[in-house]
Structure formats: structure tokens, C-alpha cells
Amino acid sequence: MKSHNYEMATMTNLQVKDYLDSGGTMVLVPTGATEQHGAYGPIGTDRFIAEEICRRVAPSLNALVAPAIPYGLSITHKGAPGLVYVKIESYMAYVQDIVLALNEAGFRRIVFLNGHYDNAAGITFGIRSIYDRLAPGTFAFCVNYWEAMKPEDAATYLGWEAGLHANIGEVSVMLAINPDSVDMSEAVAGWPSPPSDIETDPFAATLAAILPIPGSMLKVTPTGGWGDPREATAEKGEEYLRMIADAVVRFVRDVEHTYETMFGPSNRR
């Protein structure tokens, strides 16, 4: 295997074999979406962020990075130019085929690094329904990268106050990854306007109202964004990426440790 090369798409099959023969077991699968991120952010934002995180964490986890899944469960953005979404049944079947193929190839730790909120259910339920078909000792799971972060760190990146979509966090990270893909001259704040008299968690109530409805995002926030990206910078994006990468490494290790502790050493390889 070429020195410091962890991306499967740029490796030969013999280099992948060398990785597996040397005791490597983990593959990271970035998952994103092809959907609008306002007039200022690239359609591939979720995928690009997931890919960049995978590149950064692969050396620490001694993991290979599989080619990304660029399409996701994005029907809430229906009506926006350039949107490509898939049905959950198709998505789950695709995830299942990928897991089975990677497992057949010799990987025993299959981690989906998810960059798009809605995908998580399809990934997790897709894996669950084929678990009894996997080789003994195999562990496949999904990580929403923002959930790996400490709550106080995540709150500045993605959430009710920081915004949830095409916000300061996502736009800053894209400025760090590929500044030419962001048009800051078009950046504008956009927020849903839920009722002010919600007695429970307004974030949870707003998501529950939005997520089931096709095309809901453009109806509740005409800018296509949820948050204020106008103060986004590449410097903030680089700091977010460092924070996220460190958190994801710790989280993946914690999930592995929890799995092996709760389900027994017989699952270790």
C-alpha cells in the first residue's frame, strides 16, 4: 500500500489486500446528499464534509475510506433545482449491498460517517435487517458526525441557535475545504418561524412538523437555509474540522469499546 494512502478509490486491489492482510479491519463510508444549500452553498455540501472528515480521521483509526454515497433522503428539499433524492427503500437496499460487499471483501468494522441528518434512519435500519448475514465478529454502524461532538461544541456548529442547514457551521467548513464552491456575496440569513407559544422543546417540535413533508424546507425558509452564514470564514471552518475530527475518532473508539464490552470478547478480531 502506498504510504499514507487511505482512500480506496485511489488504491489498487492488491493494496487493499495488503491492508487487510496486515490486520486492518475498518472501512469508513462517507454519506451525504445532493440538495440545495441556499444560493451560496454547494449542492454537495453534506457529502464533501463527510468525505473530508473521513480523510482526517482515517490515519488515527487505521481505516480505509470508501467512495462516498452522494445521494440521500432529501425529499424535504423537493422543488429545489439540482436536487437528487432517493426513496428510503432504495437507500436501505443500497446500504445493505454495500455492507455485504465490504464484509465479503474482508472488512469487519464498517462505519458509515453520515453528513445528512435524514440518512441515519435508513442506514441503521438497513444494517439491522441484514445483521444475521454478516460474518462473525462484524460490527457495522452509523455515526452522525455532529453527534460525536461535545454538546457545548456542537451548539456553536449546528443546532437551534446556530442553525441547522447551510448555516455558519456548514458554510465555514466548506470555505475551509473548497472556498471556490461558496458564494458569500449571496449569503443571507434564513430561519423557520415556528409559533412563539410552544410549551415544549421548540427545536424538536419544529423538526417533527417539517421532516415528514416533501418540499417543506423551501416552504418554511424561502432562502433554503436555516441559520445565518454571513459570519462564516475558512478559519472558523478549519477549527470546526479539527474539533469534529478529534470528536469522531474518540466517538468511534468509544462505540467499538462499548460494543465489545457489552457483546463479549468473542466479537473482537
C-alpha positions in Angstrom: 0.0 0.0 0.0 1.3 3.5 -0.8 2.5 5.4 2.2 -0.3 7.3 3.9 -2.9 6.4 1.3 -6.2 5.5 2.9 -8.6 6.2 0.1 -9.8 3.0 -1.6 -10.7 4.8 -4.9 -7.0 5.6 -5.4 -5.7 2.3 -4.3 -5.2 -0.9 -6.3 -7.0 -4.1 -5.2 -3.7 -5.5 -4.1 -3.1 -2.5 -1.9 -6.4 -3.1 -0.2 -5.5 -6.8 0.2 -2.2 -5.7 1.9 -4.2 -3.5 4.3 -6.5 -6.4 5.3 -3.6 -8.9 5.4 -1.7 -6.6 7.8 -4.6 -6.7 10.3 -6.7 -3.8 9.1 -10.4 -4.2 9.6 -12.1 -0.8 9.4 -13.6 1.0 6.4 -15.3 4.4 6.6 -18.2 5.1 4.2 -19.0 8.8 3.8 -22.7 9.5 3.2 -24.1 12.8 2.1 -26.8 14.3 0.0 -27.3 16.2 -3.3 -29.5 19.0 -2.2 -29.7 22.8 -2.1 -27.7 24.8 0.5 -29.1 28.2 -0.3 -27.9 30.4 -3.1 -24.4 30.4 -1.6 -23.5 26.8 -0.7 -22.7 23.9 -3.0 -25.3 21.2 -3.6 -22.8 18.6 -2.5 -22.0 20.1 0.9 -23.1 17.2 3.1 -21.0 14.8 1.0 -18.0 17.0 0.9 -18.0 17.5 4.7 -18.4 13.8 5.4 -15.5 12.9 2.9 -13.2 15.5 4.5 -13.9 14.2 8.0 -13.2 10.6 6.8 -9.9 11.7 5.3 -8.8 13.4 8.5 -9.8 10.5 10.9 -8.6 7.6 8.8 -5.0 7.6 9.9 -5.9 7.7 13.6 -8.4 4.9 13.2 -6.2 2.9 10.7 -9.2 2.8 8.5 -9.7 2.9 4.7 -12.1 5.4 3.2 -14.6 4.0 0.7 -16.1 6.2 -2.1 -18.9 8.3 -0.8 -22.6 7.7 -1.3 -23.6 11.1 -2.8 -27.4 10.8 -2.8 -29.6 10.6 0.3 -33.0 11.0 1.8 -33.6 14.6 0.8 -37.3 14.8 -0.1 -37.7 17.7 2.3 -35.9 19.8 -0.3 -38.2 18.8 -3.1 -38.7 21.7 -5.6 -35.1 23.0 -5.4 -33.1 22.9 -8.6 -30.4 20.2 -8.7 -32.0 18.0 -6.0 -31.4 14.3 -6.3 -33.2 12.2 -3.6 -33.9 8.5 -3.3 -36.7 6.6 -1.7 -35.9 5.1 1.7 -36.4 1.6 0.4 -33.9 2.1 -2.4 -31.5 3.7 0.0 -31.7 0.9 2.6 -31.2 -1.7 -0.2 -28.1 0.1 -1.4 -26.7 0.4 2.1 -27.3 -3.3 2.6 -25.5 -4.3 -0.6 -22.5 -2.1 0.3 -22.2 -3.6 3.8 -22.5 -7.1 2.5 -19.9 -6.5 -0.2 -17.4 -4.8 2.1 -17.9 -7.6 4.6 -17.3 -10.2 1.9 -14.2 -8.4 1.0 -12.8 -8.9 4.5 -13.8 -5.7 6.4 -15.1 -6.4 9.9 -15.6 -2.8 11.1 -17.9 -0.9 8.7 -18.6 2.7 9.7 -21.0 5.0 7.9 -19.9 8.6 8.5 -23.1 10.4 7.9 -23.3 14.0 6.8 -27.0 14.3 6.3 -29.5 14.1 9.1 -32.3 12.1 7.4 -29.9 9.4 6.2 -29.3 7.9 9.6 -32.6 6.1 9.9 -32.1 4.4 6.5 -28.6 3.4 7.3 -29.3 2.0 10.7 -32.4 0.1 9.8 -30.7 -1.1 6.6 -27.8 -2.6 8.6 -30.1 -4.1 11.2 -32.1 -6.1 8.7 -29.1 -7.9 7.3 -27.1 -8.3 10.5 -27.6 -12.1 10.7 -26.0 -12.4 7.2 -22.7 -10.8 8.2 -19.5 -12.7 9.1 -19.0 -13.5 12.8 -17.3 -10.6 14.6 -18.5 -8.0 12.1 -19.8 -4.7 13.5 -21.4 -2.1 11.2 -22.9 1.2 12.4 -23.7 4.8 11.6 -22.1 7.9 13.1 -23.7 11.3 12.6 -20.6 13.4 12.9 -22.2 16.3 14.8 -23.5 13.8 17.5 -19.9 12.9 18.2 -19.1 16.4 19.4 -19.5 17.6 22.9 -22.8 19.4 23.3 -21.2 22.7 24.0 -19.1 22.5 20.9 -21.9 21.1 18.7 -24.1 24.0 19.8 -21.8 26.5 18.1 -21.8 24.5 14.9 -25.2 23.1 14.3 -28.4 23.4 16.3 -31.3 25.6 17.3 -29.2 28.7 18.0 -26.5 28.2 15.3 -28.9 26.9 12.7 -29.4 23.5 11.1 -28.8 23.8 7.4 -26.5 26.0 5.2 -25.6 27.8 8.4 -22.4 29.3 9.8 -21.0 25.9 10.6 -21.6 24.1 7.3 -20.6 27.2 5.3 -17.4 27.8 7.3 -16.4 24.2 6.8 -17.0 24.4 3.0 -14.9 27.6 2.9 -12.1 25.6 4.5 -12.5 22.6 2.2 -13.1 24.4 -1.1 -13.6 28.2 -0.9 -14.4 28.5 -4.6 -17.5 26.4 -4.1 -19.1 29.1 -1.8 -20.6 32.4 -3.0 -20.5 34.6 0.1 -22.0 37.5 -1.9 -25.3 35.6 -1.8 -25.1 34.6 1.8 -28.3 35.6 3.7 -29.9 34.6 7.0 -32.9 32.3 6.9 -34.9 30.8 9.7 -38.2 28.9 10.1 -40.8 30.8 12.1 -42.5 28.4 14.5 -45.1 29.7 16.8 -43.8 31.6 19.8 -46.0 29.8 22.3 -44.6 26.3 22.1 -44.6 24.9 25.6 -42.1 22.0 25.0 -38.8 21.9 23.0 -39.2 24.3 20.0 -36.4 22.6 18.2 -38.0 19.1 18.5 -41.4 20.4 17.7 -40.2 22.3 14.6 -38.3 19.2 13.3 -41.4 17.0 13.9 -43.5 19.4 11.9 -41.0 19.8 9.0 -39.4 16.4 8.4 -42.5 14.3 7.2 -43.4 16.8 4.5 -41.9 16.8 1.0 -40.6 20.2 0.0 -41.0 21.6 3.5 -37.6 23.4 3.7 -38.4 25.8 0.9 -41.8 26.5 2.4 -40.6 27.3 5.9 -37.4 29.1 4.9 -37.5 30.5 1.4 -33.7 31.2 1.4 -33.2 27.4 1.6 -31.0 27.9 4.7 -31.7 27.5 8.4 -29.3 29.9 10.2 -27.1 32.9 9.5 -24.0 32.1 7.4 -22.8 35.7 6.9 -20.1 35.5 9.5 -18.7 32.2 8.1 -14.9 32.1 7.5 -12.4 29.5 6.4 -10.6 29.9 9.7 -13.7 29.0 11.6 -14.2 26.1 9.3 -10.7 24.7 9.9 -11.3 25.0 13.7 -14.6 23.2 13.3 -13.0 20.4 11.2 -10.3 19.9 13.8 -12.9 19.7 16.6 -15.1 17.4 14.6 -12.3 15.0 13.6 -11.0 14.7 17.1 -14.5 14.0 18.4 -15.2 11.4 15.7 -12.1 9.5 16.5 -13.0 9.4 20.2 -16.6 8.5 19.4 -15.8 5.6 17.0 -13.4 4.2 19.6 -16.0 4.6 22.3 -18.7 2.8 20.2 -16.3 0.0 19.5 -15.3 -0.3 23.1 -19.0 -0.3 24.2 -19.9 -2.9 21.6 -17.1 -5.2 22.6 -17.7 -4.8 26.3 -21.5 -5.4 26.0 -21.4 -8.2 23.5 -18.3 -10.0 24.6 -14.7 -10.6 23.5 -15.7 -13.3 21.0 -16.7 -10.4 18.7 -13.2 -9.0 18.6 -10.8 -9.6 15.8 
